[in-house]
């Protein structure tokens, strides 16, 4: 792999990681805040944070896919294929660090320890997921599937048929006119009228004119 391709792969993996981390962080922070505010146990808070992280992470990918006109089944399949592994790694690292940092889970919401630990844990989880996303994308998996979908549609998320040819709405090719009948030799007025000319609406000699012509 040359440097240009490697840089492009790394840039795509970084965007995928930031996208996944954004969705994951929304649920993770919400779960930690709710668990701390409600005085839930550490185990319950962790479970709540993980559940909300998956919901928000998948939701961030589902929204544009549904907006592009894809069905729920297809969108859910793509979201799961692109985000499941990445979110799983992020949640393992993030919650493990929150549990490992002394006092982080028990610190109040107004404490710098709580927010500092949560921020550090989320950044570390994103760093841990980056090589996984890069590895998956290099093999056409993970976020590569969603990226390929958008590329196939010409980059227009609002039009699920953009970038494709052959759809209704294209101007049809004009139909070539029927070839004109070959002219008969002069004096051949007694020959049988040309069927193609009759269908095309060409004028023919009247019966009386044909009789007088053939009598000559």
N, C-alpha and C positions, 0 to 999 in steps of 0.2 A: 504494500500500500504506500503510495507516494505521500509527500507532506501535505499536498492540497486536499487529497481525499481524507487523510487522517484528521486534518483541521476541521473539515466539513463534518465529519462524523462526531468529533468532539463537540463542535458547536451545537449540533442537533441533540446530542446527549445532554448537554448543559441546559438547553431549552426544555427538554423533556423533564429533567430533574427539577428545574425551577417550577414548571407547571405542576408536577406531582407534589412537590414540597408545599406549594401554595395551598392546594386543596387539602393536603394532609394537615398542615398547620392550623387551618380554620377549625377543623374538628378537634384536633389535639388541644389547642388552647381553650376552646369552649368546654371540653370535657374536664380539663384541669381546673378551670375557673369554677365550673359548677360543682365539682367534687370538693374543692376547697371551701367554697362559700356555703355549701350544704353540710359540711362536716362529715363527708362520707369517708369510709376507710380507704386506705391506700389501694387495696386490691380492687375495690369497687370503682374508685376514681380512674384507675388504669384501664379497666374494662370499658368504662364509659368513654374514655378518651379514644381508645382504639376503635370502638364502634362508630363514633362520630367522625373520626378521621377517614375511615373507609367510605362512609356516606358522602362526606364533603369531597373527598378525593375523586370518587367515581362520578359524583354530580358535576364536577368541573369539566370532566371529559364528556359526559352525556349531553350536557346542554347544547353545545354546538352541533353535535351529531343529530340530535332530534330536530334542531333548527334547520338542518340541511335536508330534512324530509325522510331520514332513515327511520325504520320501525324500532319499537322498543327492544325486540329480540336482538336485532343486528347491533343496535347501539350498546346494549348491555354487554354483548359478546366482545365488541371492540374495546369498551372501557375496561372490562376485566382483563383482556389480553394485554392491554397497554399499561395498566396501572397496578395490578394486583401484586406482582413481585416487588415493584418499587415501594409501594406503600407498606408492604409487609416488613421489608428491611428497615424502612424509616421508623416504623412503630416499635420494632424490637430495640433499635439503638436508642431512640428517644426516651422510651419508658425505662429502659435499663439504666440510662444515665440519671434520669430523674430519681429513681429509687436508690442509686448508688451515691449521689451527692448528699452528704449529711444535712438533714434538716430541710431539704428542698420540698419534699412532699407535705411537710407540716408547717411550712412558712405561710403567713397570712398573705392575702392578695396585695396588701400595701407594702410588702417586703421586697427589697431589691434582690434578695436571695431567690425568691420565687421566680421573678421575671428573668433574672440573669441566668438561672439554671435552665429555665424553659427555653430561652433564646439559644443558649449554648447547645442544648440537647437537640434542638431542631436543626441547627446549622451542621452539627456533627452527623445527624441522620441523613441530611442531604448529601454530604460528602461521602458517606458510606454507600448511598444509592447510585451515585454518579457512575462508577465503573460497571455496575450491573446494567444500568440503562445503556451504556455505550456497548457493552457486550451483546445485549439483546438486539439493539438497533443494527449492529454490524451483521447480524444473522437474519435480518428481516422480521424480527419479532418485537414485542413491546410497542413503543410509540412509533416504530417504523410502519405499523399497519395503519394507524390513523394518519400519519404523514403521507403515506401512499394514497390514501383515500382523498385527501385534500388536493394532492398534486394531480390525481386523475380527474378531478373536477375543475381543474384550471385555477384552483385557489379560491373559488367563490363558495364560501360555506353556505350562503343563502340559496344557492341554486344547485340541487343535487344532480342536475343533468349537465351542468356546465362542463366544457371540455370534451364532451362526447359528440360524435358525429352520427348522422343517420336518424336523428330524432325528428318528430313531426315539427313543422314550422319552417323547414328548409324549402326553398323554391324548387319545384320539380323541374327536371330537364325537359325542354320543349320537345314535342312529338314531331318527327320529321313528316312533311306532307307526302302523300302518296305520289309515286312517279306518274307523270303524264303519259297517256297512251301513245304508242308509236303511230305516226300518220300512215294511212293506207295509200298505196300508189294511186295516182290520178286515173280516173275512169273506172275504178273498182267500186262502183256504187252498188253493184249487185251482191257484194260480199256481205256476210252476216254481220250485223252491227257489233262493235266491240263492247263486251260486257263491262269492262272497266270504264269505258267512256260513258256507258249508260248510267252506271252508278254515280259517276262524277257529275252528271247533269249536262253532258255535252249534247248539243243539238244534232239531229240526224235528218236526213232527207225524208220528206213526207212520202207515204206509200205511192201517191200518184207520180211524184217526181222519180221514185225508184223504178216504177214500171216503164215510164217513158225513156228513162236512161237505159234500162236493159234492153229495150226494144231496138235501140240504135245499133 
